[in-house]
């Protein structure tokens, strides 16, 4: 499977990079809020749990999407589990088994 871009088309966005940037920014914002709470600035206390939930939700969503993407990528590549399908080896094995049956005769 290949993807061709016409001249003038913009390069596709790297969604993994964008997601990781968003996660990093959310984590940094949460860390800043936690630091302010530890330093005694109570204005950010209400914001901290919401930031933590948002970060957790974003991380879970990214993991689910990455799993779906990996599954689709493996399907497109013709892999099952962790191994690629080897049609030549399968054909050889079928031939070997048929030869064994022929050698066994009509028994």
LUMMILO-855842 format. One line per field, with one value per residue: residue in one letter; x, y, z of N, C-alpha, C in turn. Coordinates in nm, 3 decimals. Each point is the difference from the previous one (the first is absolute). Layout:
<nodes>
rest c(a|...)
nx c(X|...)
ny c(Y|...)
nz c(Z|...)
cax c(X|...)
cay c(Y|...)
caz c(Z|...)
cx c(X|...)
cy c(Y|...)
cz c(Z|...)
</nodes>
This chain:
<nodes>
rest c(x|x|x|x|x|x|x|x|x|x|x|x|x|x|x|x|x|x|x|x|x|x|x|x|x|x|x|x|x|x|x|x|x|x|x|x|x|x|x|x|x|x|x|x|x|x|x|x|x|x|x|x|x|x|x|x|x|x|x|x|x|x|x|x|x|x|x|x|x|x|x|x|x|x|x|x|x|x|x|x|x|x|x|x|x|x|x|x|x|x|x|x|x|x|x|x|x|x|x|x|x|x|x|x|x|x|x)
nx c(0.085|-0.025|0.050|-0.066|0.083|-0.100|0.064|0.050|-0.022|-0.058|0.114|-0.028|-0.093|0.108|-0.108|0.092|0.068|-0.111|-0.038|0.124|-0.006|-0.124|0.040|0.111|-0.073|-0.090|0.099|0.055|-0.121|-0.019|0.122|-0.028|-0.121|0.057|0.096|-0.095|-0.067|0.111|0.011|-0.125|0.008|-0.104|0.030|0.107|-0.043|-0.097|0.100|0.070|-0.109|-0.053|0.114|0.001|-0.131|0.017|0.107|-0.065|-0.108|0.081|0.067|-0.114|-0.048|0.116|-0.002|-0.130|0.022|0.106|-0.077|-0.100|0.085|0.059|-0.124|-0.040|0.109|-0.020|-0.129|0.036|0.087|-0.117|0.006|0.022|-0.046|0.112|-0.060|0.075|-0.100|0.048|-0.055|0.123|0.024|-0.116|0.033|0.125|-0.057|-0.088|0.098|0.069|-0.107|-0.024|0.132|-0.013|-0.111|0.066|0.105|-0.099|-0.032|-0.066|0.091)
ny c(-0.116|0.093|0.111|0.058|0.101|0.074|0.054|0.065|-0.131|0.034|-0.011|-0.129|0.027|0.005|-0.079|-0.094|0.077|0.028|-0.128|-0.039|0.096|-0.036|-0.126|0.034|0.079|-0.099|-0.086|0.086|0.021|-0.131|-0.017|0.099|-0.054|-0.121|0.058|0.069|-0.116|-0.064|0.104|-0.045|0.003|0.034|0.097|-0.079|-0.002|0.081|0.061|-0.037|-0.037|0.112|0.063|-0.058|0.024|0.123|0.005|-0.058|0.076|0.102|-0.040|-0.028|0.114|0.058|-0.068|0.030|0.125|0.001|-0.064|0.083|0.102|-0.053|-0.024|0.120|0.049|-0.083|0.035|0.125|-0.030|-0.055|0.058|-0.111|0.057|-0.067|-0.090|0.018|0.002|-0.124|0.050|0.031|0.029|0.067|0.048|0.019|0.049|0.064|0.034|0.030|0.054|0.060|0.025|0.032|0.065|0.050|0.025|0.041|0.037|-0.104|-0.049)
nz c(0.000|-0.091|0.050|-0.097|0.007|-0.043|-0.102|0.101|0.016|0.113|0.067|0.023|0.090|0.077|0.001|-0.007|-0.083|-0.066|0.008|-0.029|-0.092|-0.036|0.004|-0.064|-0.081|-0.007|-0.015|-0.085|-0.053|0.003|-0.046|-0.084|-0.024|-0.007|-0.072|-0.065|-0.006|-0.032|-0.084|0.007|-0.131|0.073|-0.082|-0.011|0.126|-0.036|-0.062|0.105|0.071|-0.049|0.027|0.118|0.011|-0.043|0.078|0.101|-0.024|-0.016|0.108|0.064|-0.045|0.029|0.114|0.012|-0.037|0.079|0.088|-0.026|0.006|0.107|0.043|-0.041|0.056|0.102|-0.002|-0.018|0.094|0.035|0.117|0.064|0.109|0.019|-0.080|-0.106|-0.085|0.003|-0.111|-0.025|0.127|-0.002|-0.120|0.048|0.110|-0.076|-0.082|0.109|0.050|-0.116|-0.005|0.127|-0.037|-0.106|0.078|0.078|-0.121|-0.052|0.078)
cax c(-0.085|0.077|-0.074|0.066|-0.047|0.016|0.083|-0.076|-0.066|0.081|0.036|-0.097|0.036|0.041|-0.094|0.067|0.079|-0.095|-0.055|0.103|0.018|-0.114|0.016|0.110|-0.047|-0.095|0.078|0.073|-0.097|-0.033|0.116|0.003|-0.109|0.036|0.106|-0.063|-0.072|0.102|0.059|-0.097|-0.096|-0.118|-0.089|0.002|-0.041|-0.119|0.036|0.091|-0.066|-0.048|0.116|0.043|-0.097|0.018|0.124|-0.024|-0.089|0.075|0.095|-0.075|-0.046|0.116|0.036|-0.100|0.018|0.125|-0.031|-0.078|0.088|0.092|-0.078|-0.023|0.130|0.035|-0.090|0.041|0.128|-0.020|0.055|-0.093|0.076|0.128|0.072|-0.057|-0.041|0.098|-0.077|0.089|0.020|-0.128|-0.014|0.094|-0.053|-0.113|0.058|0.063|-0.105|-0.061|0.095|-0.010|-0.123|0.019|0.093|-0.068|-0.075|-0.145|-0.015)
cay c(0.116|0.123|0.124|0.095|0.137|0.081|0.119|0.109|-0.047|0.013|-0.127|-0.036|0.033|-0.114|0.002|-0.046|0.113|0.099|-0.054|0.004|0.141|0.036|-0.068|0.065|0.130|-0.023|-0.044|0.117|0.086|-0.066|0.014|0.140|0.018|-0.071|0.077|0.116|-0.048|-0.032|0.125|0.072|0.075|-0.086|0.033|-0.109|-0.128|-0.052|-0.034|-0.114|-0.129|0.001|-0.018|-0.140|-0.082|0.026|-0.065|-0.144|-0.031|0.017|-0.111|-0.122|0.011|-0.019|-0.141|-0.073|0.031|-0.062|-0.143|-0.016|0.028|-0.114|-0.113|0.026|-0.007|-0.142|-0.059|0.047|-0.063|-0.144|-0.072|-0.054|-0.009|0.068|-0.053|0.023|-0.123|-0.046|-0.085|-0.098|-0.108|-0.070|-0.081|-0.111|-0.091|-0.072|-0.098|-0.106|-0.084|-0.077|-0.105|-0.102|-0.076|-0.084|-0.108|-0.092|-0.091|-0.009|-0.067)
caz c(0.000|-0.001|-0.005|-0.089|0.015|-0.121|0.021|0.061|0.121|0.121|0.062|0.103|0.138|0.082|0.112|0.121|0.051|0.052|0.123|0.103|0.038|0.085|0.129|0.072|0.046|0.109|0.116|0.051|0.066|0.127|0.089|0.047|0.096|0.124|0.065|0.063|0.118|0.101|0.046|0.082|-0.081|0.002|-0.112|-0.099|0.060|-0.069|-0.137|-0.005|-0.033|-0.139|-0.086|0.012|-0.075|-0.144|-0.041|-0.001|-0.111|-0.125|-0.009|-0.031|-0.138|-0.086|0.003|-0.077|-0.142|-0.044|-0.015|-0.123|-0.112|-0.015|-0.053|-0.142|-0.070|-0.013|-0.098|-0.133|-0.032|-0.013|0.114|0.097|0.123|-0.013|-0.116|-0.132|-0.068|-0.099|-0.090|-0.061|0.097|0.013|-0.121|0.016|0.102|-0.059|-0.091|0.080|0.059|-0.109|-0.035|0.105|-0.023|-0.120|0.036|0.089|-0.086|0.017|0.128)
cx c(0.090|-0.093|0.079|-0.063|0.026|0.086|-0.087|-0.077|0.093|0.032|-0.102|0.054|0.037|-0.084|0.064|0.078|-0.092|-0.057|0.101|0.026|-0.112|0.010|0.109|-0.045|-0.098|0.074|0.077|-0.094|-0.041|0.115|0.011|-0.106|0.033|0.108|-0.058|-0.076|0.098|0.063|-0.098|-0.097|-0.124|-0.097|-0.009|-0.045|-0.118|0.035|0.079|-0.070|-0.050|0.114|0.048|-0.093|0.018|0.125|-0.018|-0.087|0.072|0.098|-0.070|-0.048|0.115|0.039|-0.099|0.018|0.128|-0.021|-0.077|0.088|0.096|-0.071|-0.025|0.128|0.041|-0.089|0.041|0.130|-0.013|0.061|-0.112|0.078|0.129|0.077|-0.072|-0.040|0.102|-0.070|0.086|0.022|-0.128|-0.021|0.091|-0.052|-0.117|0.052|0.064|-0.105|-0.071|0.091|-0.003|-0.125|0.012|0.089|-0.068|-0.086|-0.147|-0.037|-0.131)
cy c(0.123|0.119|0.097|0.137|0.074|0.121|0.111|-0.044|0.019|-0.139|-0.032|0.035|-0.127|0.002|-0.047|0.115|0.106|-0.046|0.006|0.143|0.045|-0.064|0.067|0.133|-0.015|-0.042|0.117|0.094|-0.059|0.014|0.143|0.024|-0.069|0.076|0.121|-0.041|-0.030|0.126|0.085|0.086|-0.086|0.027|-0.115|-0.135|-0.060|-0.048|-0.131|-0.133|-0.007|-0.020|-0.145|-0.092|0.018|-0.069|-0.151|-0.040|0.010|-0.115|-0.130|0.001|-0.024|-0.149|-0.084|0.022|-0.062|-0.150|-0.026|0.020|-0.117|-0.120|0.017|-0.010|-0.146|-0.069|0.039|-0.066|-0.151|-0.078|-0.047|-0.021|0.076|-0.046|0.034|-0.135|-0.034|-0.099|-0.106|-0.118|-0.080|-0.093|-0.122|-0.103|-0.081|-0.106|-0.116|-0.094|-0.084|-0.115|-0.111|-0.085|-0.091|-0.119|-0.105|-0.100|-0.001|-0.071|-0.045)
cz c(0.000|-0.011|-0.086|0.020|-0.129|0.034|0.057|0.124|0.118|0.053|0.108|0.139|0.072|0.127|0.129|0.063|0.061|0.133|0.113|0.047|0.093|0.138|0.083|0.056|0.116|0.127|0.062|0.074|0.135|0.099|0.055|0.105|0.132|0.076|0.072|0.126|0.112|0.058|0.080|-0.076|-0.017|-0.115|-0.100|0.056|-0.075|-0.141|-0.008|-0.029|-0.144|-0.097|0.003|-0.077|-0.150|-0.053|-0.008|-0.118|-0.134|-0.019|-0.037|-0.145|-0.098|-0.005|-0.081|-0.150|-0.054|-0.021|-0.128|-0.124|-0.024|-0.058|-0.150|-0.081|-0.021|-0.102|-0.141|-0.043|-0.016|0.114|0.091|0.127|-0.016|-0.123|-0.129|-0.061|-0.107|-0.091|-0.066|0.094|0.018|-0.120|0.008|0.100|-0.053|-0.096|0.075|0.058|-0.107|-0.043|0.103|-0.018|-0.122|0.034|0.087|-0.079|0.035|0.129|0.033)
</nodes>
